[in-house]
């Protein structure tokens, strides 16, 4: 099994290299930095960008096939969903060296493409950057040297710190179970050393997990991430001691829900993995808790997936790691002044217009209120959890048949669940609507953000509810940073004031949170043991007592319903969501057919 360092040396021994994803705007993308550095080091480098004739004054090529004389190695710097096509093109051209670039975020790594490439005889480095290794390393990447650019915490992530309270920590979590075979030692106990070793070997693919949050003083700018000088994997991967055996999966899930509220040490990297022995079904439990300031749902899933392998054999061996020294106080002040000057230069009509739109949306939000129900109020330390699992193909086929998104189906099912709660809805409230915040990604040229969707709880006909929800989400995605969501797009000072307001007032404008995150479509493995199932958990915050989080993994859509213990008719809600998801997913269901018919009528203008 080749180490990352050896694989990097093999890759960098090839002198004709293509870099995909190089932008026409120099410095706008990590691929540009790789492209520039390789050229400086004497490599023959070919930028690949189907939308550009030239990149940084050099000819750009639409694909690998068009490069005269071909190349020996390829750095993939495009979005992960494009990696599979590039790997397949490499296979067709006989290119055996592929590096999927990963910077501070998710980068270009695709587990599916990695698995496919290795199965076809390629050497695929899935993570890291060529600039971390000789002979191409630079001061910003080389191990043990201070980064050229400081990793300041973005304002949206800082909002996660400002929003939390003692009983509402901003923790995201992933609950899973692993086959115990292969994870037990000769005494039948969990082999914690093996598990720690496997996770430690993958940490280069998740650099944020070895960084700690550094507070700053006035004049030094926003907080930043620095390498943890005393990082110890033993502090973060721990053997849990639940106290008594779990009777069934529900017991295990309830324990996990409570465990996510336990604080993380702010002086250390903000994550914890609890390995839970003797979970029913001859499984080992796997609970990952990460602070939301480290990653949002999408980045968090990618980060956790990076700690696992896409095949049982594994392919990563840990390389020595040395923490970079932190910046000095003077360097922080200089960097802050430079950033402020850059911010002033970047102010233009477009940015000002977006800020004004966000402020107007927030002002309008303050004037609109939602009904007061058991879904909002003070949040304690107790949690209630229910999990619904559906075959992903069934849900995807239902959404395609009806003509909506999986998100829309999920919101419609949640609306049905709310109707089943006696404390929320009763006959005679036909006009009742509740509001759910829903994160949305970049689509059709519209930026990512958060939308607040009106859920027509009072509408009796489920197909009509789905039609209204689909129309509402389509409209709101045009401006996903409006309303309460606009807080995170403001400058740090205004954003902090907005979060303080939201902590006390958001529950009068929002009733619940709903999130849907795509996960790996293939199985993952820890030290050779298959991860059989996963359940995502999102935090409860700002007086909103109910969250719904969906995650797809290896052909299954898992929907986690999490509530504060004050939500007494939570079981009714769970039953309603489960029933609605089944009815929408059933081709013979009258609900599904009526929804498809209504969608067709609306397209015809009928």
C-alpha positions as CSV (number, residue, x, y, z in Angstrom):
1,X,0.0,0.0,0.0
2,X,1.5,3.3,-1.1
3,X,1.8,6.3,1.2
4,X,0.6,9.7,0.1
5,X,4.2,10.9,0.0
6,X,5.3,8.0,-2.2
7,X,2.2,8.4,-4.5
8,X,2.9,12.2,-4.8
9,X,6.6,11.5,-5.7
10,X,5.4,9.1,-8.5
11,X,2.9,11.6,-9.8
12,X,5.4,14.5,-9.7
13,X,8.0,12.5,-11.6
14,X,5.9,12.9,-14.7
15,X,6.7,16.2,-16.5
16,X,3.7,16.5,-18.9
17,X,0.7,17.4,-16.7
18,X,-2.8,18.6,-17.5
19,X,-4.7,20.7,-14.9
20,X,-8.5,20.8,-15.3
21,X,-10.6,23.6,-13.9
22,X,-8.1,26.4,-14.4
23,X,-10.0,29.7,-14.4
24,X,-9.7,32.6,-16.9
25,X,-9.3,34.8,-13.8
26,X,-5.7,34.3,-12.5
27,X,-5.8,33.4,-8.8
28,X,-9.5,32.9,-8.8
29,X,-9.3,29.1,-8.3
30,X,-7.0,26.6,-6.6
31,X,-6.3,25.1,-9.9
32,X,-4.6,28.3,-11.1
33,X,-2.2,28.1,-8.2
34,X,-1.3,24.5,-9.1
35,X,-1.0,25.4,-12.8
36,X,1.3,28.4,-12.0
37,X,3.6,26.5,-9.6
38,X,4.0,23.5,-11.9
39,X,5.1,25.9,-14.7
40,X,7.5,27.6,-12.4
41,X,9.1,24.3,-11.6
42,X,9.7,23.5,-15.2
43,X,6.8,21.1,-15.9
44,X,5.0,21.1,-19.3
45,X,1.5,22.1,-18.1
46,X,-1.7,22.2,-20.1
47,X,-4.7,24.1,-18.8
48,X,-8.1,22.5,-19.5
49,X,-11.1,24.7,-19.6
50,X,-13.8,24.1,-22.3
51,X,-15.1,27.7,-21.9
52,X,-11.8,29.5,-22.5
53,X,-9.4,29.8,-25.5
54,X,-6.6,31.1,-23.3
55,X,-5.7,31.0,-19.6
56,X,-3.2,33.3,-18.2
57,X,-1.8,34.0,-21.7
58,X,-1.5,30.4,-22.7
59,X,-3.6,28.2,-24.9
60,X,-6.4,26.4,-23.1
61,X,-7.8,23.0,-24.2
62,X,-11.4,21.9,-24.1
63,X,-10.5,18.4,-23.0
64,X,-7.6,16.0,-22.5
65,X,-8.0,14.5,-26.0
66,X,-7.2,17.9,-27.7
67,X,-3.8,18.3,-26.0
68,X,-1.1,17.8,-28.7
69,X,1.1,14.9,-27.8
70,X,-1.0,14.0,-24.8
71,X,0.0,14.1,-21.1
72,X,1.3,11.7,-18.5
73,X,-0.7,12.9,-15.5
74,X,-3.8,14.9,-14.7
75,X,-4.7,17.2,-11.7
76,X,-8.5,17.4,-11.4
77,X,-9.5,20.8,-10.2
78,X,-13.2,20.9,-11.3
79,X,-16.2,20.3,-9.1
80,X,-16.5,16.7,-7.8
81,X,-19.4,15.8,-10.0
82,X,-17.2,16.3,-13.1
83,X,-14.4,14.1,-11.8
84,X,-15.9,10.8,-13.1
85,X,-16.0,12.0,-16.7
86,X,-12.3,13.1,-16.5
87,X,-11.2,9.8,-14.9
88,X,-13.0,7.9,-17.7
89,X,-11.3,10.1,-20.3
90,X,-7.9,9.4,-18.6
91,X,-8.6,5.6,-18.9
92,X,-9.5,6.0,-22.6
93,X,-6.2,7.8,-23.2
94,X,-4.1,5.5,-21.1
95,X,-3.3,8.1,-18.4
96,X,-2.6,6.3,-15.2
97,X,-1.7,9.1,-12.8
98,X,-4.6,11.2,-11.5
99,X,-4.7,13.7,-8.6
100,X,-8.0,15.0,-7.3
101,X,-7.1,18.3,-5.7
102,X,-8.5,19.2,-2.3
103,X,-7.9,22.6,-0.8
104,X,-9.4,23.9,2.5
105,X,-12.9,22.8,1.4
106,X,-14.4,19.7,-0.3
107,X,-12.2,20.3,-3.4
108,X,-12.6,18.1,-6.4
109,X,-12.6,14.7,-4.7
110,X,-15.2,12.2,-5.9
111,X,-15.3,8.9,-4.0
112,X,-17.2,7.3,-6.9
113,X,-14.6,8.4,-9.4
114,X,-11.8,7.4,-7.1
115,X,-13.2,3.9,-6.8
116,X,-13.8,3.6,-10.5
117,X,-10.3,4.8,-11.4
118,X,-8.5,2.4,-9.0
119,X,-10.7,-0.4,-10.3
120,X,-9.3,0.4,-13.8
121,X,-5.7,0.3,-12.8
122,X,-5.0,3.9,-12.1
123,X,-3.1,5.6,-9.3
124,X,-5.7,8.1,-7.9
125,X,-4.6,10.5,-5.1
126,X,-7.9,11.6,-3.6
127,X,-7.1,14.7,-1.6
128,X,-4.3,17.1,-0.7
129,X,-2.5,19.3,-3.2
130,X,0.6,18.8,-5.3
131,X,2.0,22.0,-3.8
132,X,2.4,20.2,-0.5
133,X,5.2,18.0,-1.8
134,X,8.7,18.5,-3.2
135,X,9.7,19.5,-5.8
136,X,6.6,21.7,-6.2
137,X,5.9,22.7,-2.6
138,X,5.7,26.4,-1.7
139,X,5.8,28.1,1.7
140,X,2.0,28.2,1.9
141,X,1.7,24.4,1.5
142,X,4.9,22.9,2.7
143,X,4.5,20.9,5.9
144,X,5.7,22.7,9.0
145,X,5.7,26.2,7.4
146,X,3.3,29.0,8.0
147,X,0.5,29.3,5.5
148,X,0.9,32.2,3.0
149,X,-2.7,33.1,3.6
150,X,-4.4,33.0,6.9
151,X,-7.5,30.9,7.3
152,X,-9.9,33.5,8.7
153,X,-13.3,32.2,9.8
154,X,-16.0,33.3,7.4
155,X,-18.9,35.4,8.7
156,X,-21.5,32.7,8.1
157,X,-19.4,30.2,10.2
158,X,-18.9,32.8,12.9
159,X,-22.7,33.1,13.1
160,X,-22.8,29.5,14.3
161,X,-20.6,30.5,17.3
162,X,-22.7,33.5,18.1
163,X,-26.0,31.6,17.9
164,X,-25.4,28.8,20.3
165,X,-26.2,28.6,24.0
166,X,-25.3,26.0,26.6
167,X,-28.4,23.8,25.9
168,X,-28.3,24.5,22.1
169,X,-24.7,23.8,21.0
170,X,-24.3,24.2,17.2
171,X,-23.2,20.6,16.6
172,X,-23.8,18.6,13.5
173,X,-23.6,14.9,13.9
174,X,-23.6,11.6,11.9
175,X,-24.7,8.4,13.5
176,X,-23.7,5.1,11.9
177,X,-23.2,1.4,12.6
178,X,-20.4,-0.8,11.3
179,X,-20.1,-4.5,11.1
180,X,-18.2,-5.6,14.2
181,X,-16.2,-8.3,12.3
182,X,-12.7,-7.0,11.8
183,X,-13.0,-4.3,14.4
184,X,-12.7,-6.6,17.4
185,X,-9.5,-7.8,19.0
186,X,-8.6,-11.4,20.2
187,X,-10.7,-10.8,23.4
188,X,-13.8,-9.8,21.4
189,X,-13.4,-6.1,22.5
190,X,-13.4,-3.2,20.1
191,X,-9.9,-2.6,18.8
192,X,-9.7,1.1,19.4
193,X,-6.0,1.3,18.4
194,X,-6.9,0.0,14.9
195,X,-9.8,2.4,14.5
196,X,-7.7,5.4,15.7
197,X,-4.9,4.4,13.3
198,X,-7.3,4.2,10.3
199,X,-8.8,7.6,11.0
200,X,-5.4,9.2,11.7
201,X,-4.2,8.0,8.3
202,X,-7.0,9.9,6.6
203,X,-6.6,13.2,8.4
204,X,-4.6,14.8,5.6
205,X,-7.8,14.7,3.6
206,X,-9.6,16.6,6.3
207,X,-7.1,19.3,7.4
208,X,-9.8,21.2,9.4
209,X,-9.8,18.4,11.9
210,X,-6.3,19.2,13.0
211,X,-7.0,22.9,13.4
212,X,-8.1,24.9,16.4
213,X,-10.0,28.2,16.6
214,X,-7.8,31.1,17.6
215,X,-9.5,34.1,19.1
216,X,-8.1,37.5,18.2
217,X,-7.6,40.9,19.9
218,X,-9.0,44.2,18.7
219,X,-7.3,45.3,15.5
220,X,-6.2,41.7,14.5
221,X,-9.3,40.9,12.5
222,X,-11.7,38.0,12.6
223,X,-10.8,34.7,14.4
224,X,-8.8,32.2,12.4
225,X,-7.9,28.6,12.1
226,X,-4.4,27.5,13.1
227,X,-2.8,24.1,13.4
228,X,-3.2,22.5,16.8
229,X,0.3,22.3,18.3
230,X,-0.7,19.5,20.7
231,X,-3.1,17.5,18.5
232,X,-3.7,14.0,19.8
233,X,-6.0,11.5,18.0
234,X,-6.7,9.8,21.3
235,X,-8.6,12.9,22.6
236,X,-10.9,12.8,19.6
237,X,-11.6,9.2,18.9
238,X,-12.9,7.7,22.1
239,X,-14.6,4.5,23.3
240,X,-18.0,5.4,24.6
241,X,-19.4,3.9,27.8
242,X,-23.2,4.2,27.6
243,X,-23.7,2.6,31.0
244,X,-26.1,-0.1,30.1
245,X,-26.7,-2.3,27.0
246,X,-29.0,-1.0,24.3
247,X,-32.2,-3.0,24.0
248,X,-32.7,-2.0,20.3
249,X,-31.8,0.6,17.7
250,X,-34.1,3.1,19.2
251,X,-32.2,3.0,22.5
252,X,-28.9,3.5,20.6
253,X,-30.3,6.5,18.6
254,X,-31.8,8.1,21.7
255,X,-28.4,7.9,23.4
256,X,-26.7,9.4,20.4
257,X,-29.2,12.3,20.3
258,X,-28.4,13.1,23.9
259,X,-24.6,12.7,23.3
260,X,-24.6,15.4,20.6
261,X,-25.5,18.0,23.2
262,X,-22.3,17.3,25.2
263,X,-19.9,20.2,24.8
264,X,-16.7,20.2,22.7
265,X,-13.5,21.6,24.2
266,X,-13.0,25.0,22.5
267,X,-9.3,24.8,23.1
268,X,-9.0,21.7,20.9
269,X,-10.1,20.9,17.4
270,X,-13.9,20.9,17.5
271,X,-14.9,17.3,16.8
272,X,-15.3,14.0,18.5
273,X,-15.9,10.4,17.3
274,X,-17.4,8.0,19.8
275,X,-17.0,4.3,19.1
276,X,-19.9,2.5,20.7
277,X,-19.5,-1.3,21.4
278,X,-22.2,-3.9,21.4
279,X,-24.9,-2.1,19.4
280,X,-27.8,-4.5,18.6
281,X,-27.3,-6.6,15.4
282,X,-23.6,-7.4,16.1
283,X,-22.7,-3.8,15.1
284,X,-20.3,-1.2,16.4
285,X,-21.7,2.3,16.8
286,X,-20.0,5.3,15.1
287,X,-21.0,8.8,16.3
288,X,-19.3,11.8,14.8
289,X,-19.9,15.2,16.3
290,X,-18.5,18.3,14.6
291,X,-19.1,21.9,15.5
292,X,-21.0,23.8,12.8
293,X,-18.2,26.4,12.7
294,X,-15.9,23.8,11.2
295,X,-18.3,22.7,8.4
296,X,-21.9,23.0,7.3
297,X,-23.9,19.9,6.4
298,X,-22.5,19.4,2.9
299,X,-18.9,20.1,3.9
300,X,-19.3,18.0,7.0
301,X,-20.5,15.0,5.1
302,X,-17.6,15.3,2.7
303,X,-15.2,15.7,5.6
304,X,-16.4,12.6,7.4
305,X,-16.5,10.6,4.2
306,X,-12.8,11.6,3.7
307,X,-12.0,9.7,7.0
308,X,-13.3,6.5,5.5
309,X,-12.4,4.3,2.4
310,X,-14.4,3.7,-0.7
311,X,-13.2,0.1,-0.7
312,X,-12.5,-2.5,2.0
313,X,-8.8,-2.8,1.3
314,X,-8.2,0.9,2.0
315,X,-5.4,2.8,0.3
316,X,-4.0,5.5,2.7
317,X,-1.0,5.3,5.0
318,X,-0.4,8.1,7.4
319,X,2.5,10.5,6.7
320,X,4.3,12.5,9.4
321,X,2.5,15.8,10.1
322,X,4.0,18.8,11.8
323,X,1.8,21.8,12.8
324,X,2.6,25.1,11.1
325,X,3.5,27.8,13.6
326,X,0.8,30.3,14.3
327,X,1.0,33.9,13.0
328,X,2.3,36.6,15.3
329,X,0.2,39.5,16.6
330,X,1.9,41.9,14.1
331,X,1.2,39.5,11.2
332,X,-2.5,39.4,12.2
333,X,-2.7,43.2,12.3
334,X,-1.0,43.5,8.9
335,X,-3.3,40.8,7.4
336,X,-6.3,42.5,8.8
337,X,-5.4,45.9,7.4
338,X,-4.7,44.3,4.0
339,X,-8.1,42.5,4.1
340,X,-9.9,45.7,5.0
341,X,-8.2,47.6,2.1
342,X,-9.2,44.8,-0.2
343,X,-12.8,44.9,1.0
344,X,-13.0,48.7,0.3
345,X,-11.6,48.2,-3.2
346,X,-14.0,45.4,-3.9
347,X,-17.1,47.5,-3.0
348,X,-19.2,47.9,-6.1
349,X,-22.8,48.5,-7.2
350,X,-23.5,44.8,-7.3
351,X,-22.3,44.1,-3.7
352,X,-24.1,47.2,-2.4
353,X,-27.3,46.1,-4.2
354,X,-27.1,42.6,-2.6
355,X,-26.6,44.1,0.9
356,X,-29.6,46.4,0.4
357,X,-31.7,43.5,-0.8
358,X,-30.7,41.5,2.3
359,X,-31.5,44.4,4.7
360,X,-34.9,45.0,3.0
361,X,-35.7,41.3,3.3
362,X,-34.7,41.2,7.0
363,X,-36.9,44.3,7.7
364,X,-39.8,42.6,6.0
365,X,-39.1,39.4,7.9
366,X,-39.4,41.3,11.2
367,X,-42.9,42.4,10.3
368,X,-44.2,38.9,9.6
369,X,-45.0,36.4,12.3
370,X,-45.8,32.7,12.4
371,X,-48.4,31.0,14.7
372,X,-47.3,30.2,18.2
373,X,-47.2,26.5,18.7
374,X,-45.3,23.9,20.8
375,X,-42.7,23.9,18.0
376,X,-41.1,27.0,19.4
377,X,-40.0,28.1,22.9
378,X,-37.3,27.5,25.4
379,X,-35.0,24.6,24.5
380,X,-33.7,22.3,27.2
381,X,-31.1,19.6,27.2
382,X,-33.4,16.6,26.4
383,X,-33.8,15.4,22.8
384,X,-36.3,13.0,21.0
385,X,-35.2,11.3,17.8
386,X,-37.0,9.3,15.1
387,X,-35.6,7.9,11.9
388,X,-37.3,7.1,8.6
389,X,-35.6,5.2,5.9
390,X,-36.7,5.0,2.3
391,X,-35.0,3.5,-0.8
392,X,-33.5,6.5,-2.6
393,X,-34.5,5.2,-6.1
394,X,-38.1,5.1,-5.0
395,X,-38.1,8.7,-3.8
396,X,-36.1,9.9,-6.8
397,X,-38.5,8.1,-9.2
398,X,-41.5,9.7,-7.3
399,X,-40.1,13.2,-7.6
400,X,-39.4,12.6,-11.3
401,X,-42.9,11.2,-11.9
402,X,-44.6,14.1,-10.1
403,X,-42.2,16.7,-11.6
404,X,-40.7,18.2,-8.4
405,X,-37.5,17.8,-6.3
406,X,-36.8,15.4,-3.5
407,X,-36.7,18.5,-1.3
408,X,-40.2,19.4,-2.3
409,X,-41.4,15.8,-1.5
410,X,-39.7,16.0,1.9
411,X,-41.3,19.3,2.7
412,X,-44.7,18.0,1.7
413,X,-44.2,14.9,4.0
414,X,-43.2,17.2,6.8
415,X,-46.3,19.3,6.3
416,X,-48.4,16.1,6.6
417,X,-46.6,15.3,9.8
418,X,-47.4,18.7,11.3
419,X,-51.1,18.2,10.5
420,X,-51.0,15.0,12.6
421,X,-49.9,16.9,15.7
422,X,-52.9,17.9,17.9
423,X,-50.8,20.6,19.6
424,X,-50.2,22.2,16.2
425,X,-53.2,21.8,13.9
426,X,-56.8,21.1,14.3
427,X,-59.9,21.3,12.2
428,X,-61.0,24.8,11.3
429,X,-57.4,26.1,10.7
430,X,-57.6,25.8,6.9
431,X,-55.6,29.0,6.4
432,X,-52.8,28.0,8.7
433,X,-49.2,28.1,7.4
434,X,-46.0,27.3,9.2
435,X,-42.5,28.3,8.0
436,X,-39.5,26.1,7.6
437,X,-36.0,27.3,6.8
438,X,-34.3,25.3,4.1
439,X,-30.7,25.6,2.9
440,X,-30.3,25.6,-0.9
441,X,-27.2,25.2,-3.1
442,X,-26.1,27.1,-6.1
443,X,-28.6,26.5,-9.0
444,X,-29.1,28.0,-12.4
445,X,-26.8,31.0,-11.7
446,X,-28.4,31.8,-8.3
447,X,-26.2,31.8,-5.3
448,X,-26.4,29.4,-2.4
449,X,-28.2,30.5,0.8
450,X,-31.3,29.9,2.9
451,X,-35.0,30.2,2.2
452,X,-38.0,30.3,4.5
453,X,-40.7,28.1,2.9
454,X,-44.4,28.5,3.9
455,X,-45.9,25.1,4.6
456,X,-49.6,25.0,3.9
457,X,-50.6,22.9,6.9
458,X,-54.3,24.0,6.6
459,X,-54.7,22.6,3.1
460,X,-56.4,19.2,3.2
461,X,-55.5,17.8,-0.2
462,X,-51.9,16.5,-0.1
463,X,-51.4,16.9,-3.8
464,X,-52.4,20.5,-3.6
465,X,-50.0,21.0,-0.7
466,X,-47.2,19.6,-2.8
467,X,-48.1,21.9,-5.7
468,X,-48.0,25.0,-3.5
469,X,-44.7,24.0,-1.9
470,X,-43.1,23.3,-5.3
471,X,-44.2,26.8,-6.5
472,X,-43.0,28.5,-3.3
473,X,-39.5,26.9,-3.3
474,X,-39.0,27.7,-7.0
475,X,-39.8,31.3,-6.4
476,X,-37.7,31.7,-3.2
477,X,-34.6,30.1,-4.8
478,X,-34.3,33.2,-6.9
479,X,-33.2,35.2,-3.8
480,X,-31.9,32.7,-1.3
481,X,-30.2,35.3,0.9
482,X,-33.4,37.2,1.8
483,X,-35.2,37.3,5.2
484,X,-33.5,35.9,8.3
485,X,-31.0,34.1,6.0
486,X,-29.7,37.5,4.9
487,X,-28.0,38.0,8.3
488,X,-25.1,35.7,7.3
489,X,-24.4,37.8,4.2
490,X,-23.8,41.0,6.1
491,X,-20.5,42.4,7.4
492,X,-19.3,40.8,10.7
493,X,-20.5,43.6,13.0
494,X,-24.0,43.7,11.5
495,X,-24.2,39.9,11.3
496,X,-23.4,39.6,15.0
497,X,-26.2,42.0,15.9
498,X,-28.5,40.1,13.6
499,X,-27.7,36.8,15.3
500,X,-28.3,38.3,18.7
501,X,-31.7,39.4,17.5
502,X,-32.4,36.0,15.9
503,X,-31.5,34.2,19.2
504,X,-34.5,35.9,20.9
505,X,-36.9,36.5,18.0
506,X,-36.3,33.9,15.3
507,X,-38.9,31.6,16.8
508,X,-41.6,34.1,16.1
509,X,-40.8,33.9,12.4
510,X,-39.6,30.3,11.9
511,X,-41.2,27.1,13.1
512,X,-38.7,24.4,12.1
513,X,-35.6,23.6,10.2
514,X,-35.5,21.2,7.2
515,X,-32.2,20.1,5.5
516,X,-31.5,17.6,2.7
517,X,-27.8,16.7,2.1
518,X,-26.6,14.3,-0.6
519,X,-24.1,11.8,0.7
520,X,-21.9,9.2,-1.0
521,X,-23.8,6.9,-3.4
522,X,-21.5,4.0,-2.7
523,X,-20.6,2.2,0.6
524,X,-17.7,3.3,2.8
525,X,-15.5,1.4,5.1
526,X,-13.6,2.0,8.3
527,X,-10.5,-0.2,8.7
528,X,-12.2,-2.6,6.3
529,X,-15.5,-2.7,8.2
530,X,-18.5,-1.6,6.1
531,X,-20.5,1.4,7.3
532,X,-24.0,-0.1,7.1
533,X,-26.2,2.9,7.6
534,X,-26.0,6.6,8.6
535,X,-28.3,9.1,10.2
536,X,-27.7,12.8,10.1
537,X,-28.5,15.2,13.0
538,X,-28.7,19.0,12.9
539,X,-28.8,21.3,15.9
540,X,-31.8,22.9,17.5
541,X,-31.2,26.6,18.0
542,X,-32.8,30.0,18.5
543,X,-36.0,28.7,20.2
544,X,-36.9,26.4,17.3
545,X,-37.6,23.0,18.8
546,X,-37.8,20.8,15.7
547,X,-35.4,19.9,12.9
548,X,-35.7,17.5,10.0
549,X,-32.5,16.3,8.3
550,X,-32.3,14.0,5.3
551,X,-29.1,12.3,4.0
552,X,-28.7,9.9,1.1
553,X,-26.1,7.1,1.5
554,X,-25.5,4.0,-0.7
555,X,-29.0,3.9,-2.1
556,X,-31.0,4.8,1.1
557,X,-32.5,8.1,2.1
558,X,-32.4,8.5,5.9
559,X,-34.6,11.2,7.4
560,X,-33.9,12.2,11.0
561,X,-36.6,13.9,13.0
562,X,-35.1,15.6,16.1
563,X,-37.1,17.5,18.7
564,X,-36.8,19.1,22.1
565,X,-38.4,16.9,24.8
566,X,-41.1,19.6,25.2
567,X,-42.6,18.5,21.9
568,X,-45.0,16.1,23.4
569,X,-46.8,14.8,20.3
570,X,-43.6,14.1,18.5
571,X,-44.6,10.5,17.8
572,X,-47.7,11.8,15.8
573,X,-45.4,14.0,13.7
574,X,-43.1,11.1,12.9
575,X,-46.0,8.8,12.0
576,X,-47.4,11.5,9.6
577,X,-44.0,12.0,7.9
578,X,-43.5,8.3,7.5
579,X,-46.9,7.8,6.0
580,X,-46.6,10.7,3.6
581,X,-43.2,9.6,2.3
582,X,-44.5,6.1,1.6
583,X,-47.6,7.4,-0.2
584,X,-45.7,9.8,-2.4
585,X,-43.2,7.1,-3.3
586,X,-45.8,4.5,-4.2
587,X,-46.7,4.6,-8.0
588,X,-50.1,3.2,-7.3
589,X,-50.8,5.9,-4.7
590,X,-53.7,8.2,-5.6
591,X,-51.7,11.0,-3.9
592,X,-48.7,10.6,-6.3
593,X,-51.0,10.4,-9.3
594,X,-53.0,13.5,-8.4
595,X,-49.8,15.4,-7.7
596,X,-48.5,14.5,-11.2
597,X,-51.8,15.5,-12.8
598,X,-51.9,18.8,-11.0
599,X,-48.3,19.5,-12.1
600,X,-49.1,18.7,-15.7
601,X,-52.2,21.0,-15.5
602,X,-50.2,23.9,-14.2
603,X,-47.7,23.6,-17.0
604,X,-50.5,23.7,-19.5
605,X,-51.9,26.7,-17.7
606,X,-55.0,24.7,-16.8
